[in-house]
Amino acid sequence: MKTERALVSVHDKSGLVELARFLAQRGVEILSSGGTARHLSEAGVRVVPVEEYTGSPEVMDGRVKTLHPRVHAGLLARRDREADRRDLERLGARAIDLLIVNFYPFESVAARPGASREEVVEMIDVGGPAMVRAASKNHAFVGVVVDPADYPLLRQEIERTGGLDEATRRRLAARAFQETSRYDALIQQYLTRDADAGGPPARLLLTLDRVQALRYGENPHQRAALYREPGAEPGSLARAEVLQGKELSYNNLLDLDSAWRLALSFGEGCAAIIKHNNPCGAALGGSSDEALGRALECDPVSAFGGIVAFNREVDAPAAERLSASFYEAVIAPAFSEAALERLRRKDKLRVLRSPIPSRPPAGWDIRRITGGVLVQDWDQPGRLESEPRLVSRRPPTEEEGRALRFAWTVAAHVKSNAIVLARPDRTVGIGAGQMSRVDSVKLAVMKARSSTHGCAMASDAFFPFRDGIDEAARAGVSAVIQPGGSVRDAEVQGAADEHGMAMLLTGRRHFRH
């Protein structure tokens, strides 16, 4: 279908002059409004101002300029209906074959620190989405382009045939409705975020931008892709910079997120090693190499092929240690030049850089179930939320207290049922994902490569029976931290006293399913 008339009204003017010149050279009449018309005219492109076409001037500081029957009739007229053609003549309107529009930058203004509500609301585009919906509805006759990335496709087709074929118009209409849906979702999220501060919203609309297609999902027969939330904060994994290595896989990204969140849970320098979405070692250190070395002491066998995260710059000795074995990926806020030079020799190793986020994740933690989703607040595991309550006769020593706090922080990142044995600066044994808590204790002891005598033990939820405490005592554990809340709390606390253990209750659990 030949393109004879185009309406152009864009905020993002990248590539526009070149496209408009191309259209004008092929005899396409260009209607344009406001700043777009001025921009094209100043570049020497002849345009017909929309206000000249409609006979109505722009009003209200440009709030009303394309909301006019001659514009929408030109976009909605069905070329194969005589009645529509007569209506065009009666209105003094002309058929519009091509619409090129992009919207006011609501998203960037809403994300700008200090932007007032008035500024943000003024960026709610009305005329643009209205025209896009009209043109997309009438895609049997009208082409609509909402992304400058589609300008080359537009030029190619018009150069080849003088217009856009039906399949292209249909694809462009689908993209246009994706854009209007995304735009509306961003607006409603902004307007309702205060109203729904008391809990999950009555209606949850998601808008996600595909970052990349992945080779496959958890298994080779599953298709997969990475999507990013609009306005994702710096420091979120979806915005991390990939410095080198093979393409990231679905499982790499899951493990990277777990490792990154664990490392960020500490204020001191930390290294965290994740395997199959569970920590197999975490430690603090004065340098990245010292932290990594301590983390590896916990379970070096499981660490092979794992994911490593640091919350400090990676130094050359840490890079050398990483290069001595096989790891899938490493993420950190920075890498020294010497470290990067050493890691480049492991060219298949994925290396990611991300700034430390300035605040916790925003929005909701969402998980799919068949036929729906589950929505909850993000868990914010980290330092103790409040001072834990002493329930044993013996209080923990200073060293035990530091070990308990460290173990508690790590336990919140371990799949339930979770048990962590630790010293003040490193994990010693981790029991993850068992169906009974006593088995998690046994597994943590079994996995420990160094002595568990005098270790602290953290449990992500209460002990339903004393058997977990008895097992820990046999391994030499001297102090325990757990949420409490079992009907057998008195029995469990009595077991701690029998074994001479210190026991603290946090009053808050950290299940991770």
C-alpha positions as CSV (number, residue, x, y, z in Angstrom):
1,M,0.0,0.0,0.0
2,K,1.6,3.3,-1.1
3,T,2.5,5.8,1.5
4,E,1.4,9.3,0.4
5,R,0.9,11.1,3.7
6,A,2.7,10.8,7.1
7,L,2.1,12.4,10.5
8,V,5.2,12.8,12.6
9,S,5.2,13.9,16.2
10,V,8.1,12.6,18.4
11,H,9.9,13.5,21.6
12,D,13.0,11.4,20.8
13,K,14.2,13.0,17.5
14,S,17.2,10.7,16.9
15,G,17.4,9.7,13.2
16,L,14.3,11.8,12.4
17,V,15.7,14.4,10.0
18,E,17.3,11.7,7.8
19,L,14.0,9.7,7.8
20,A,11.9,12.8,7.0
21,R,14.2,13.8,4.1
22,F,13.9,10.3,2.8
23,L,10.1,10.5,2.9
24,A,10.0,14.0,1.4
25,Q,12.2,12.9,-1.5
26,R,9.7,10.2,-2.3
27,G,6.8,12.6,-2.5
28,V,5.4,11.8,0.9
29,E,3.5,14.8,2.5
30,I,4.6,15.3,6.1
31,L,2.2,16.6,8.7
32,S,3.9,17.6,12.0
33,S,3.2,19.3,15.3
34,G,4.9,21.6,17.8
35,G,8.6,21.0,18.4
36,T,8.8,18.3,15.8
37,A,7.6,20.6,13.1
38,R,10.1,23.3,14.1
39,H,12.9,20.8,14.3
40,L,12.2,19.5,10.7
41,S,11.6,22.9,9.3
42,E,14.9,24.2,10.7
43,A,16.6,21.2,9.0
44,G,15.1,22.2,5.7
45,V,12.4,19.6,5.5
46,R,9.1,20.9,4.2
47,V,6.2,20.1,6.6
48,V,2.6,21.0,7.0
49,P,1.9,22.1,10.6
50,V,-0.9,20.1,12.2
51,E,-2.6,23.3,13.2
52,E,-2.7,24.4,9.6
53,Y,-4.1,21.0,8.6
54,T,-6.8,21.0,11.4
55,G,-7.5,24.7,11.3
56,S,-7.2,24.7,15.1
57,P,-4.2,26.3,17.0
58,E,-2.3,24.4,19.7
59,V,-3.7,25.4,23.1
60,M,-2.9,24.9,26.8
61,D,0.8,25.0,26.3
62,G,0.6,22.2,23.7
63,R,-1.6,19.9,25.7
64,V,-4.1,20.0,22.9
65,K,-2.8,19.9,19.4
66,T,-3.5,16.5,17.7
67,L,-6.7,15.7,19.5
68,H,-8.8,16.7,16.5
69,P,-11.4,15.0,14.3
70,R,-9.3,15.7,11.1
71,V,-6.3,13.9,12.7
72,H,-8.2,10.9,14.0
73,A,-10.4,10.6,11.0
74,G,-7.3,10.5,8.8
75,L,-5.9,7.7,10.9
76,L,-9.1,5.7,11.3
77,A,-10.6,6.0,7.8
78,R,-11.1,2.6,6.1
79,R,-10.0,3.0,2.5
80,D,-12.4,0.4,1.2
81,R,-15.5,2.1,2.6
82,E,-17.3,4.7,0.6
83,A,-19.0,6.1,3.7
84,D,-15.6,6.7,5.4
85,R,-14.3,8.5,2.3
86,R,-17.4,10.7,2.3
87,D,-16.9,11.5,6.0
88,L,-13.3,12.5,5.2
89,E,-14.5,14.9,2.6
90,R,-17.1,16.3,4.9
91,L,-14.6,17.0,7.6
92,G,-12.0,18.5,5.2
93,A,-9.6,15.7,6.3
94,R,-7.2,13.6,4.3
95,A,-6.2,9.9,4.8
96,I,-3.0,9.5,6.8
97,D,-1.0,6.4,5.7
98,L,1.9,6.5,8.2
99,L,2.2,7.6,11.8
100,I,5.6,8.2,13.4
101,V,5.2,8.9,17.1
102,N,7.1,8.4,20.4
103,F,5.9,9.6,23.8
104,Y,6.8,12.1,26.4
105,P,9.6,10.7,28.6
106,F,7.4,9.9,31.6
107,E,9.7,7.1,32.8
108,S,12.9,9.1,32.9
109,V,11.3,12.1,34.6
110,A,9.5,9.9,37.2
111,A,12.9,8.3,38.0
112,R,14.7,11.6,38.3
113,P,15.6,12.4,42.0
114,G,13.7,15.4,43.2
115,A,11.2,15.5,40.3
116,S,7.9,16.9,41.6
117,R,4.6,15.2,41.1
118,E,3.5,18.1,38.9
119,E,6.5,17.6,36.6
120,V,5.9,13.9,36.4
121,V,2.2,14.2,35.7
122,E,2.9,16.8,32.9
123,M,4.9,14.0,31.2
124,I,1.7,11.9,30.8
125,D,1.3,11.9,27.0
126,V,-2.3,12.0,25.9
127,G,-2.3,12.8,22.2
128,G,0.5,10.5,21.2
129,P,-1.0,7.3,22.7
130,A,-4.4,8.3,21.3
131,M,-3.0,8.6,17.8
132,V,-1.0,5.4,18.1
133,R,-4.1,3.4,19.2
134,A,-6.1,4.8,16.3
135,A,-3.4,4.0,13.7
136,S,-2.8,0.5,15.2
137,K,-6.5,-0.3,15.2
138,N,-6.5,0.7,11.5
139,H,-3.3,-1.2,10.7
140,A,-5.1,-2.8,7.6
141,F,-4.4,0.6,6.0
142,V,-2.0,2.6,8.2
143,G,1.6,1.9,9.3
144,V,2.6,3.1,12.8
145,V,6.2,3.4,14.1
146,V,6.9,4.1,17.8
147,D,10.6,3.3,18.0
148,P,13.5,4.9,16.0
149,A,15.0,1.4,15.8
150,D,12.3,0.6,13.2
151,Y,13.3,3.5,10.9
152,P,15.7,1.4,8.8
153,L,12.9,-1.2,8.3
154,L,10.5,1.6,7.3
155,R,13.0,3.1,4.8
156,Q,13.8,-0.3,3.3
157,E,10.2,-1.2,2.6
158,I,9.2,2.2,1.3
159,E,12.2,2.2,-1.0
160,R,11.3,-1.2,-2.2
161,T,7.6,-1.0,-2.8
162,G,6.6,2.6,-2.0
163,G,4.7,1.6,1.2
164,L,4.4,-1.1,3.9
165,D,3.0,-4.5,3.2
166,E,0.2,-6.0,5.4
167,A,2.5,-8.3,7.4
168,T,4.7,-5.4,8.3
169,R,1.8,-3.2,9.3
170,R,0.5,-5.9,11.5
171,R,3.9,-6.4,13.3
172,L,4.3,-2.7,13.8
173,A,0.8,-2.4,15.2
174,A,1.6,-5.2,17.7
175,R,4.8,-3.3,18.8
176,A,2.8,-0.1,19.1
177,F,0.2,-1.7,21.4
178,Q,3.1,-3.1,23.5
179,E,4.4,0.4,23.8
180,T,1.1,1.9,24.9
181,S,0.5,-0.9,27.4
182,R,4.0,-0.4,28.8
183,Y,3.5,3.4,29.0
184,D,0.1,3.0,30.8
185,A,1.5,0.5,33.2
186,L,4.4,2.8,34.2
187,I,1.9,5.6,34.8
188,Q,-0.4,3.5,36.9
189,Q,2.5,2.2,38.9
190,Y,3.6,5.7,39.7
191,L,0.1,6.9,40.6
192,T,-0.8,4.0,42.7
193,R,2.4,3.3,44.6
194,D,1.4,5.6,47.5
195,A,-2.2,4.4,47.5
196,D,-1.2,0.8,47.7
197,A,1.5,1.4,50.4
198,G,-0.5,-0.7,52.8
199,G,-0.1,-4.0,50.9
200,P,-0.1,-5.7,47.5
201,P,-2.3,-3.8,45.0
202,A,-5.7,-5.0,43.9
203,R,-4.5,-5.3,40.3
204,L,-0.8,-5.8,39.5
205,L,0.4,-4.8,36.0
206,L,3.9,-5.8,35.0
207,T,5.9,-4.2,32.2
208,L,9.2,-5.7,31.4
209,D,11.8,-5.0,28.7
210,R,13.6,-8.0,27.1
211,V,17.3,-7.6,27.5
212,Q,18.4,-10.7,25.7
213,A,17.3,-14.1,24.6
214,L,19.1,-16.9,26.5
215,R,20.4,-20.1,24.9
216,Y,17.9,-22.1,27.0
217,G,16.3,-22.2,30.5
218,E,17.1,-24.4,33.4
219,N,17.3,-27.3,30.9
220,P,18.1,-27.3,27.2
221,H,14.5,-28.0,26.1
222,Q,13.2,-24.8,27.8
223,R,13.2,-21.5,26.0
224,A,14.3,-18.5,28.1
225,A,15.1,-14.8,28.1
226,L,16.2,-12.1,30.5
227,Y,13.8,-9.2,31.1
228,R,14.5,-6.0,33.0
229,E,12.1,-3.8,34.9
230,P,11.8,-0.2,33.7
231,G,13.8,2.0,36.0
232,A,15.8,-0.9,37.5
233,E,18.1,0.5,40.1
234,P,21.9,0.7,39.5
235,G,23.3,-2.3,41.4
236,S,20.6,-4.7,40.4
237,L,21.8,-7.7,38.5
238,A,19.7,-7.0,35.5
239,R,21.8,-3.8,34.9
240,A,25.2,-5.3,35.6
241,E,27.9,-4.7,33.0
242,V,29.3,-7.9,31.4
243,L,33.0,-7.4,30.9
244,Q,33.9,-10.7,29.4
245,G,33.1,-14.4,29.0
246,K,30.6,-16.7,27.4
247,E,26.9,-15.8,27.1
248,L,25.2,-15.8,30.5
249,S,22.7,-18.7,31.0
250,Y,19.5,-18.8,32.9
251,N,21.1,-20.8,35.8
252,N,24.1,-18.4,35.8
253,L,21.7,-15.5,36.4
254,L,19.8,-17.2,39.2
255,D,23.1,-18.0,41.0
256,L,24.6,-14.6,40.3
257,D,21.6,-12.9,41.9
258,S,21.9,-15.2,45.0
259,A,25.6,-14.6,45.3
260,W,25.3,-10.8,44.8
261,R,22.6,-10.5,47.4
262,L,24.5,-12.5,49.9
263,A,27.7,-10.5,49.5
264,L,25.8,-7.2,49.8
265,S,24.3,-8.3,53.1
266,F,27.6,-7.5,54.8
267,G,29.2,-4.1,55.5
268,E,32.6,-5.6,55.8
269,G,34.4,-7.0,52.8
270,C,32.8,-10.3,51.8
271,A,33.2,-13.1,49.3
272,A,30.2,-15.4,48.6
273,I,30.3,-18.7,46.6
274,I,27.0,-20.0,45.3
275,K,26.3,-23.4,43.7
276,H,22.8,-24.4,42.6
277,N,21.4,-21.4,44.3
278,N,22.8,-22.2,47.7
279,P,25.9,-20.8,49.4
280,C,28.8,-23.3,49.7
281,G,31.0,-20.8,51.3
282,A,31.0,-17.2,52.6
283,A,33.6,-15.2,54.5
284,L,34.8,-11.8,55.5
285,G,38.3,-10.4,54.9
286,G,40.4,-7.3,54.8
287,S,41.0,-7.9,51.1
288,S,39.0,-9.7,48.4
289,D,41.7,-12.4,48.3
290,E,41.6,-13.0,52.0
291,A,37.7,-13.2,52.0
292,L,37.8,-15.6,49.0
293,G,40.4,-17.8,50.6
294,R,38.4,-18.1,53.8
295,A,35.1,-18.8,51.8
296,L,36.8,-21.6,49.9
297,E,37.8,-23.4,53.2
298,C,34.2,-24.2,53.8
299,D,33.5,-26.5,50.8
300,P,36.1,-26.3,48.1
301,V,34.7,-29.4,46.3
302,S,31.2,-27.8,45.8
303,A,32.8,-24.5,44.9
304,F,34.1,-26.0,41.7
305,G,32.0,-24.6,38.9
306,G,30.2,-22.1,41.2
307,I,29.5,-18.4,41.1
308,V,31.5,-15.9,43.2
309,A,30.4,-12.5,44.3
310,F,32.4,-9.8,46.1
311,N,31.2,-6.6,47.7
312,R,34.7,-5.0,47.3
313,E,37.1,-4.5,44.5
314,V,38.7,-7.7,43.3
315,D,42.5,-7.5,43.6
316,A,45.1,-9.3,41.7
317,P,45.7,-12.1,44.3
318,A,42.0,-12.9,44.3
319,A,42.0,-13.0,40.5
320,E,44.9,-15.4,40.6
321,R,43.0,-17.6,43.1
322,L,40.0,-17.6,40.9
323,S,42.1,-18.5,37.9
324,A,43.5,-21.5,39.7
325,S,40.1,-23.4,39.5
326,F,37.0,-23.4,37.4
327,Y,34.2,-20.9,38.1
328,E,31.2,-20.0,35.9
329,A,31.0,-16.3,36.8
330,V,32.2,-13.6,39.1
331,I,30.5,-10.3,40.0
332,A,32.0,-7.4,41.9
333,P,31.6,-3.6,42.2
334,A,35.1,-3.1,40.7
335,F,38.2,-5.0,39.5
336,S,41.8,-3.7,39.6
337,E,43.5,-3.5,36.2
338,A,45.9,-6.3,37.3
339,A,42.9,-8.5,38.3
340,L,41.2,-7.9,34.9
341,E,44.4,-8.7,33.0
342,R,44.7,-12.0,34.9
343,L,41.0,-12.9,34.4
344,R,41.2,-12.2,30.7
345,R,43.3,-15.3,30.3
346,K,40.2,-17.3,31.5
347,D,38.3,-16.0,28.5
348,K,35.2,-18.2,29.1
349,L,34.8,-16.9,32.6
350,R,31.9,-14.5,32.8
351,V,33.0,-11.3,34.6
352,L,30.4,-8.8,35.6
353,R,30.7,-5.4,37.2
354,S,27.9,-3.7,39.2
355,P,27.9,-0.7,41.6
356,I,26.7,-1.3,45.1
357,P,23.0,-0.5,45.2
358,S,22.0,2.5,47.2
359,R,18.8,1.0,48.5
360,P,17.0,-2.4,48.7
361,P,15.0,-3.8,45.8
362,A,11.9,-1.9,45.0
363,G,8.4,-3.3,44.2
364,W,7.4,-6.8,44.9
365,D,9.0,-10.2,44.9
366,I,6.9,-12.2,42.4
367,R,6.9,-16.0,41.7
368,R,4.9,-17.9,39.1
369,I,2.6,-20.7,39.9
370,T,0.3,-22.5,37.4
371,G,-2.4,-20.1,36.5
372,G,-1.2,-17.2,38.6
373,V,1.6,-15.5,40.6
374,L,2.5,-15.2,44.3
375,V,3.4,-11.7,45.4
376,Q,5.2,-10.7,48.6
377,D,7.5,-8.1,50.1
378,W,11.2,-8.6,49.3
379,D,12.8,-10.3,52.2
380,Q,15.7,-8.2,53.4
381,P,18.1,-10.6,55.1
382,G,21.1,-9.0,56.6
383,R,22.0,-7.8,60.0
384,L,19.7,-8.7,62.9
385,E,16.5,-6.7,62.7
386,S,16.5,-6.2,66.5
387,E,18.6,-7.3,69.5
388,P,18.0,-11.0,69.9
389,R,16.6,-12.3,73.2
390,L,18.8,-14.5,75.4
391,V,16.9,-17.6,76.5
392,S,19.8,-19.8,77.8
393,R,21.4,-19.6,81.3
394,R,24.8,-18.8,79.6
395,P,25.1,-15.8,77.4
396,P,27.4,-16.0,74.3
397,T,30.9,-14.8,74.6
398,E,32.0,-11.9,72.4
399,E,33.5,-14.2,69.8
400,E,30.4,-16.4,69.8
401,G,28.2,-13.3,69.4
402,R,30.0,-12.3,66.3
403,A,29.9,-15.8,64.9
404,L,26.1,-16.0,65.6
405,R,25.5,-12.7,63.8
406,F,27.6,-13.9,60.8
407,A,25.8,-17.3,60.7
408,W,22.4,-15.7,60.9
409,T,23.0,-13.4,58.0
410,V,24.2,-16.3,55.8
411,A,21.4,-18.6,56.9
412,A,18.8,-16.3,55.4
413,H,20.3,-16.9,51.9
414,V,20.3,-20.7,52.3
415,K,17.4,-22.8,51.0
416,S,15.1,-24.1,53.8
417,N,15.5,-26.0,56.0
418,A,18.8,-24.1,56.5
419,I,21.5,-24.6,59.1
420,V,24.8,-22.7,59.0
421,L,27.8,-23.5,61.2
422,A,30.3,-20.5,61.4
423,R,33.2,-18.7,63.0
424,P,33.0,-14.9,63.3
425,D,34.3,-14.4,59.8
426,R,33.5,-17.5,57.8
427,T,31.2,-20.5,57.2
428,V,32.3,-23.9,58.4
429,G,29.5,-26.1,57.3
430,I,26.1,-25.5,55.5
431,G,23.1,-27.8,55.5
432,A,20.5,-26.8,52.9
433,G,17.2,-27.8,51.6
434,Q,16.5,-30.8,53.8
435,M,13.0,-31.9,54.6
436,S,13.8,-32.2,58.4
437,R,15.8,-29.7,60.4
438,V,17.8,-32.3,62.2
439,D,19.0,-33.7,58.8
440,S,20.1,-30.2,57.9
441,V,22.2,-30.1,61.1
442,K,23.7,-33.5,60.3
443,L,24.5,-32.4,56.7
444,A,26.1,-29.2,57.9
445,V,28.4,-31.2,60.3
446,M,29.1,-33.7,57.6
447,K,30.1,-31.0,55.0
448,A,32.4,-29.3,57.5
449,R,36.1,-29.7,56.5
450,S,37.5,-28.1,59.7
451,S,36.6,-28.7,63.3
452,T,33.1,-27.7,64.4
453,H,34.1,-27.5,68.0
454,G,33.2,-24.1,69.4
455,C,31.2,-23.1,66.3
456,A,28.1,-21.0,66.3
457,M,25.0,-22.4,64.6
458,A,22.2,-20.5,62.9
459,S,18.8,-21.9,61.9
460,D,16.5,-20.0,59.5
461,A,13.4,-21.2,61.4
462,F,12.6,-22.7,64.9
463,F,13.7,-26.2,66.0
464,P,10.5,-28.3,66.3
465,F,12.3,-30.8,68.5
466,R,15.5,-30.9,70.7
467,D,17.1,-33.5,68.4
468,G,18.7,-30.7,66.3
469,I,20.3,-29.2,69.4
470,D,21.5,-32.6,70.5
471,E,23.2,-33.3,67.1
472,A,24.8,-29.9,67.2
473,A,26.2,-30.5,70.7
474,R,27.7,-33.8,69.6
475,A,29.6,-31.8,66.9
476,G,30.9,-29.4,69.6
477,V,28.6,-26.4,68.7
478,S,28.7,-23.9,71.6
479,A,26.1,-21.3,70.6
480,V,22.8,-21.2,68.7
481,I,20.7,-18.5,67.1
482,Q,17.2,-19.2,65.8
483,P,13.8,-17.4,65.6
484,G,12.0,-19.4,68.2
485,G,8.2,-19.9,68.1
486,S,7.9,-23.6,68.4
487,V,5.4,-25.2,70.9
488,R,8.5,-27.0,72.2
489,D,10.6,-23.9,72.7
490,A,11.0,-24.7,76.4
491,E,12.3,-28.2,75.6
492,V,14.7,-26.9,73.0
493,Q,16.0,-24.2,75.3
494,G,16.3,-26.8,78.1
495,A,18.5,-28.9,75.7
496,A,20.8,-25.9,75.1
497,D,21.2,-25.5,78.9
498,E,21.9,-29.2,79.4
499,H,24.7,-28.9,76.8
500,G,26.1,-25.6,78.2
501,M,25.2,-23.8,75.0
502,A,24.3,-20.1,74.6
503,M,21.0,-19.6,72.7
504,L,19.5,-16.4,71.2
505,L,16.0,-16.0,69.7
506,T,15.5,-13.5,66.9
507,G,11.7,-13.6,66.7
508,R,11.9,-13.5,62.9
509,R,12.4,-16.4,60.5
510,H,13.9,-16.3,57.0
511,F,12.5,-19.2,55.0
512,R,13.8,-19.4,51.4
513,H,11.9,-21.8,49.3
